[in-house]
Amino acid sequence: MEQKHALGRRKSAVARVYVVAGTGNIVINGRPVNEYFKEDSLLYIVNQPFEVTGTTGQFDVKVTLVGGGTKGQAEAVRLGISRALCEVDKEAYRASLKAAGFLTRDAREVERKKPGQPGARRRFQFSKR
């Protein structure tokens, strides 16, 4: 099997994911996944596509991550892995990944701050007198 690649995005995080047949190694920006993501919840998010499709330990993954925070990065990696698995075998994996909601790009972004107020929606306190 040749190398398949996909792009995953979440908030301001962008993950370029490369999947190839292997033994289940996941490397993010040159570091092992359990060294890059210390929290168990983030490791769980990254491994969800493999658990849903039943392919744990069958693919090696190399990820290049840019931007965002840890949670956004983990969810970007999840989307990228899901898209790459669909490229590997669409008939086998697409239905289960789609049912789990891993192929949908979460488009929610932070709303920008407006001038003349302290945040995106927040206003300064109003004084009548």
VEXMARGU-816414 format. One record per residue (C-alpha): residue number from 1; residue in three letters; x, y, z. Coordinates in pm, 1 decimal. Layout:
N
SITE     i    aa         c1         c2         c3
SITE   NUM   ALA          X          Y          Z
...
This chain:
129
SITE     i    aa         c1         c2         c3
SITE     1   MET        0.0        0.0        0.0
SITE     2   GLU      135.9      339.8      -94.2
SITE     3   GLN      122.6      639.2      136.0
SITE     4   LYS     -211.8      823.2      159.2
SITE     5   HIS     -241.0     1178.8      285.2
SITE     6   ALA     -525.0     1400.3      404.8
SITE     7   LEU     -582.1     1735.6      570.0
SITE     8   GLY     -768.4     1789.2      895.6
SITE     9   ARG     -869.4     2125.6     1040.5
SITE    10   ARG    -1031.8     2236.7     1364.5
SITE    11   LYS    -1050.2     2596.8     1491.5
SITE    12   SER     -708.6     2736.7     1390.5
SITE    13   ALA     -525.6     2400.6     1394.4
SITE    14   VAL     -419.0     2235.0     1068.1
SITE    15   ALA     -301.5     1872.3     1055.5
SITE    16   ARG     -137.2     1715.9      750.5
SITE    17   VAL     -175.9     1340.5      799.3
SITE    18   TYR       18.3     1068.6      613.7
SITE    19   VAL     -101.0      708.2      655.9
SITE    20   VAL       86.3      396.3      546.5
SITE    21   ALA       48.2       27.5      636.5
SITE    22   GLY      253.3      -54.0      945.6
SITE    23   THR      244.0     -140.5     1313.8
SITE    24   GLY       42.4      143.3     1467.7
SITE    25   ASN      310.6      407.3     1529.0
SITE    26   ILE      179.3      763.9     1540.3
SITE    27   VAL      437.1     1043.3     1512.6
SITE    28   ILE      337.2     1409.6     1546.6
SITE    29   ASN      594.1     1677.0     1451.6
SITE    30   GLY      873.2     1421.5     1500.5
SITE    31   ARG      756.9     1312.9     1848.2
SITE    32   PRO      558.2     1002.9     1955.4
SITE    33   VAL      186.8     1070.3     2009.0
SITE    34   ASN      192.0      991.6     2383.3
SITE    35   GLU      477.1     1239.8     2427.1
SITE    36   TYR      304.8     1511.3     2219.7
SITE    37   PHE      -40.5     1471.9     2380.5
SITE    38   LYS        8.2     1408.4     2754.2
SITE    39   GLU     -362.6     1385.0     2847.4
SITE    40   ASP     -544.5     1053.4     2806.0
SITE    41   SER     -854.2     1228.9     2668.9
SITE    42   LEU     -652.5     1376.5     2380.5
SITE    43   LEU     -490.2     1038.9     2305.2
SITE    44   TYR     -838.7      886.5     2302.2
SITE    45   ILE     -957.6     1149.1     2049.5
SITE    46   VAL     -659.9     1080.0     1819.9
SITE    47   ASN     -715.8      700.3     1830.7
SITE    48   GLN    -1095.4      709.8     1782.6
SITE    49   PRO    -1094.9      651.3     1401.8
SITE    50   PHE     -889.9      333.1     1443.4
SITE    51   GLU    -1117.2      202.5     1721.2
SITE    52   VAL    -1434.2      270.7     1520.0
SITE    53   THR    -1301.7       98.7     1206.4
SITE    54   GLY    -1127.4     -183.1     1395.7
SITE    55   THR     -785.9     -106.6     1245.4
SITE    56   THR     -589.4      -43.0     1566.0
SITE    57   GLY     -220.7     -125.1     1505.4
SITE    58   GLN     -251.1     -169.1     1127.6
SITE    59   PHE     -133.3      173.9     1006.7
SITE    60   ASP      161.4      402.0     1075.6
SITE    61   VAL       69.4      770.6     1091.1
SITE    62   LYS      293.8     1074.0     1044.9
SITE    63   VAL      138.5     1411.4     1125.9
SITE    64   THR      253.8     1769.5     1075.4
SITE    65   LEU       58.9     2000.9     1307.7
SITE    66   VAL       44.4     2380.7     1291.5
SITE    67   GLY     -152.2     2629.4     1501.6
SITE    68   GLY     -428.3     2604.5     1757.3
SITE    69   GLY     -441.4     2461.4     2106.4
SITE    70   THR     -411.8     2103.3     2221.5
SITE    71   LYS     -781.9     2011.7     2194.3
SITE    72   GLY     -818.0     2168.5     1849.4
SITE    73   GLN     -501.0     1994.6     1733.8
SITE    74   ALA     -623.5     1655.6     1856.6
SITE    75   GLU     -955.3     1697.8     1677.1
SITE    76   ALA     -776.4     1812.7     1359.1
SITE    77   VAL     -564.9     1495.7     1371.0
SITE    78   ARG     -881.0     1286.1     1416.6
SITE    79   LEU    -1039.9     1441.2     1106.1
SITE    80   GLY     -720.0     1394.7      904.6
SITE    81   ILE     -683.4     1029.1     1004.1
SITE    82   SER    -1050.2      964.7      922.3
SITE    83   ARG    -1016.1     1121.2      577.4
SITE    84   ALA     -695.2      927.2      508.1
SITE    85   LEU     -859.7      597.9      610.0
SITE    86   CYS    -1139.6      673.0      363.1
SITE    87   GLU     -878.3      710.1       90.3
SITE    88   VAL     -727.1      373.7      186.3
SITE    89   ASP    -1055.6      179.4      156.7
SITE    90   LYS    -1374.6      379.1      106.5
SITE    91   GLU    -1620.7       86.3      113.8
SITE    92   ALA    -1484.1      -62.5      434.6
SITE    93   TYR    -1436.0      245.7      653.7
SITE    94   ARG    -1651.0      533.7      527.8
SITE    95   ALA    -1987.0      417.5      666.7
SITE    96   SER    -1863.1      363.0     1022.6
SITE    97   LEU    -1659.6      687.8     1027.7
SITE    98   LYS    -1955.4      884.3      888.6
SITE    99   ALA    -2191.4      734.6     1148.6
SITE   100   ALA    -1949.5      833.9     1426.8
SITE   101   GLY    -1932.6     1189.9     1286.1
SITE   102   PHE    -1558.6     1189.5     1221.2
SITE   103   LEU    -1581.2     1301.2      855.9
SITE   104   THR    -1762.0     1626.7      933.6
SITE   105   ARG    -1545.0     1938.5      957.7
SITE   106   ASP    -1645.0     2138.2     1267.4
SITE   107   ALA    -1652.6     2489.8     1119.9
SITE   108   ARG    -1690.8     2681.3     1447.2
SITE   109   GLU    -1425.7     2951.7     1479.0
SITE   110   VAL    -1361.0     3222.1     1736.7
SITE   111   GLU    -1552.8     3539.0     1652.5
SITE   112   ARG    -1331.7     3843.4     1615.9
SITE   113   LYS    -1320.5     4127.3     1868.9
SITE   114   LYS    -1503.3     4441.4     1756.4
SITE   115   PRO    -1372.7     4796.5     1806.8
SITE   116   GLY    -1525.8     4998.2     2090.1
SITE   117   GLN    -1608.2     4693.7     2302.9
SITE   118   PRO    -1403.2     4457.0     2519.1
SITE   119   GLY    -1482.0     4133.6     2331.0
SITE   120   ALA    -1672.5     3990.4     2036.3
SITE   121   ARG    -2018.8     4038.7     2190.3
SITE   122   ARG    -1944.9     4187.5     2532.5
SITE   123   ARG    -2015.8     4559.3     2582.4
SITE   124   PHE    -1867.8     4798.1     2831.9
SITE   125   GLN    -2090.6     4855.7     3135.9
SITE   126   PHE    -2363.0     5112.2     3065.5
SITE   127   SER    -2401.5     5403.9     3304.9
SITE   128   LYS    -2725.7     5595.0     3275.3
SITE   129   ARG    -2602.4     5889.5     3485.1
